[in-house]
């Protein structure tokens, strides 16, 4: 969490890292200058210890001002974790949850932790009257649900804390609610300093043309499930896992419960230890599943977005993004679940099956958060579109598969160059795919003992075939999904036939 025990004999005293202390000093400089009616936003990457930072702020603020603090969260699990951290810092606090109707004992506490909806209901119903509140801290401040509470704390210093200072609703930018943004150390700096694990990233070519964007600006669950539950995508996920993550503790994120269940069935059928978790599981089931995941070395946990916040399991070795998202926040949250370090863990894997890395950039690349905070519209407009991502993607045969074709010196095939030749010499455009099939067939035959081995090898080329067919469809300006699917099936059928001919 970014802290280590102090050598002092003083019980519960915590010592912060230099970067955390530096950020705290910056925040207190604003507090001293603007003690009331000032909204400050603070950014620190997931794993950098945001809860540690604001817990120390609470302790120092109460000690120096004798005023009370409220910490707001958006999930019940975060309430408990926050309360425990505050207690570790010597801050006596009380959780305001659904069971708390009145605060007759509020004079016994200087700090309260509350779910935003619960506190909003109590304040609107006049059931609670909070005295002497000087500061309000908002965890995961990019969620817009907190805005409704600002009117109750007009004379307070409000501190929003987030890893991604970009509103969850593009129509409600954070700059409208916060006066200023303070940016902490970047992910790359925290990696270099040994506070976060280094990512090793693999991206897989995925056609997202069938996905639809919903009212919230992200891909709809229905269109995502239609894509990610099909056989092609399930096979792609299984192959990605077996190529890169087999035997590693793996967390898989999906967009939709049905997709996660499909993933569970696919990997279970393949003989791998896997569990499925979503928000319909009971509290006991959730605890049992997470306990199993923690203690099982090669465990796979497939879920929907339930584990993006409030979940900290440092032993995670691989994150699989089995979904596409338009949300920069969600992108950082999902990957951040694998970034915790251990003495035996300095790296972790990211397998991207949603073109997310191409859309947002590398997770550990530096981000100009100040510009995003000040001009979120410009940021959204500058995002690379799915069609452009697909056009720019270049498939490279994975090293493990390349070994299967070790007797072939050349495995590359430039679809665009071949298509240009057909135009130059007046050939049929389908000559491009015929020549591609010829090359694939020779690769399979040269690296096999018989026709049966060659056909088995041909199945390893499915992703290369998909990529070549897509490039061809771009060349002829006919790239509907149905047409590409037909071309792929026709390609594979002709490939099997060509292999048989070459063995005659």
Secondary structure, DSSP 8 states (H G I E B T S, - for coil): --EEE-SSSSTT-EEE-HHHHHHHHHHHHHHHH--SSEEEEEE--TTS-HHHHHHHHHHHHHHHH--EEEEEESSHHHHHHHHHHHHHTT--EEEE-TT----TTGGG-SEEEEEHHHHHHHHHTT-----SEEEEEEETTTSGGGGGGGGGGTTSEEEEEESS-S-SSTTS-GGGT-SEEEE---HHHHHHTTSS-EEEEEE-----TT--B-TTSSB-HHHHHHHHTSHHHHHHHHHHIIIIITTS-EEEE-SSHHHHHHHHHHHHHTT--EEEE-TTS-HHHHHHHHHHHHH-TT-EEEESGGGSSS---TT--EEEE-S--S-HHHHHHHHHTT---BTTBSEEEEEESSSHHHHH--TTS---HHHHHH-HHHHHHHS--HHHHHHH------HHHHHHTTT-S-----HHHHHHHHHHHT--TTHHHHHHHHHHHHHHHHT-SSHHHHHHHHHTTHHHHHHHHHHHHHHTT---HHHHHHHHHHHHHHHHHHHHHHT-
